[in-house]
Amino acid sequence: MPPATSIAVQTARPAWQPRSLRLVWKPAPATVFCPVAELPRRLLNVVVAAIGLVLAAPLMALIAVLIKVTSKGPVLYTQTRIGLDRRDPKVVSLNHRRDWDHGGAPFRIYKFRTMATRPGRAHDQVWARPADPRVTPIGRLLRQYRLDELPQLWNVLRGDMNVVGPRPEQPKIFLELREMIDGYESRQRVRPGITGWAQINNHYDRSIEDVRR
């Protein structure tokens, strides 16, 4: 069985071609998730996340205090995101839901709260806009330096995410991107990550074009 590292999202840069209103992504053939091949990577992620939490603990405590004293609401913000899809893409009997489900398993992501709280906002599934009025002053600083992502180290320890991997999306947005970008769901063949090529080189996603990059 080929190792998990041979999957599409970790190979050559995808080729983008316009086709009507859809964005066409040509990924390499997806491979089956292999727990044995994944074990060394998983151990490395656990070690890195554990060390990261210990080293970042003083900074995270300071951030928690700043959030609490500058705005009303909880310190942490949780939201449903779409994660790893362990199903075999070659076995038809396991794919009977493939046309309508989210592909990957949903999980709760943890972040420092960067927006003002309001009733119902936890159910919003929209990208933040540039100069979004919902973002607090402290939240703007945290988002600028990606410090709001630090609690996701806990997601890595839980096995929801890797330190490095594709950005996890909200269910509604994931479905929209899957309709607009051919092959987008192949990202779910690996665990999503806190950081990666897209997270380092681009700002937070705000549009289809941002995802395309």
Rosetta blueprint (number, residue, H / E / L):
1 M L
2 P L
3 P L
4 A H
5 T H
6 S H
7 I L
8 A H
9 V H
10 Q H
11 T L
12 A L
13 R L
14 P L
15 A L
16 W E
17 Q E
18 P E
19 R E
20 S L
21 L L
22 R E
23 L E
24 V E
25 W E
26 K L
27 P L
28 A L
29 P L
30 A L
31 T L
32 V L
33 F L
34 C L
35 P H
36 V H
37 A H
38 E H
39 L H
40 P H
41 R H
42 R H
43 L H
44 L H
45 N H
46 V H
47 V H
48 V H
49 A H
50 A H
51 I H
52 G H
53 L H
54 V H
55 L H
56 A H
57 A H
58 P H
59 L H
60 M H
61 A H
62 L H
63 I H
64 A H
65 V H
66 L H
67 I H
68 K H
69 V H
70 T H
71 S L
72 K L
73 G L
74 P L
75 V L
76 L E
77 Y E
78 T E
79 Q E
80 T E
81 R E
82 I E
83 G L
84 L L
85 D L
86 R L
87 R L
88 D L
89 P L
90 K L
91 V L
92 V H
93 S H
94 L H
95 N L
96 H L
97 R L
98 R L
99 D L
100 W L
101 D L
102 H L
103 G L
104 G L
105 A L
106 P E
107 F E
108 R E
109 I E
110 Y E
111 K E
112 F E
113 R L
114 T L
115 M E
116 A L
117 T L
118 R L
119 P L
120 G L
121 R H
122 A H
123 H H
124 D L
125 Q L
126 V L
127 W L
128 A L
129 R L
130 P L
131 A L
132 D L
133 P L
134 R L
135 V E
136 T L
137 P H
138 I H
139 G H
140 R H
141 L H
142 L H
143 R H
144 Q H
145 Y L
146 R L
147 L H
148 D H
149 E H
150 L L
151 P L
152 Q H
153 L H
154 W H
155 N H
156 V H
157 L H
158 R H
159 G L
160 D L
161 M L
162 N E
163 V E
164 V E
165 G L
166 P L
167 R L
168 P L
169 E L
170 Q L
171 P H
172 K H
173 I H
174 F H
175 L H
176 E H
177 L H
178 R H
179 E H
180 M H
181 I E
182 D E
183 G L
184 Y H
185 E H
186 S H
187 R H
188 Q H
189 R H
190 V L
191 R L
192 P L
193 G E
194 I E
195 T E
196 G L
197 W H
198 A H
199 Q H
200 I H
201 N H
202 N L
203 H L
204 Y L
205 D L
206 R L
207 S L
208 I H
209 E H
210 D H
211 V H
212 R H
213 R L
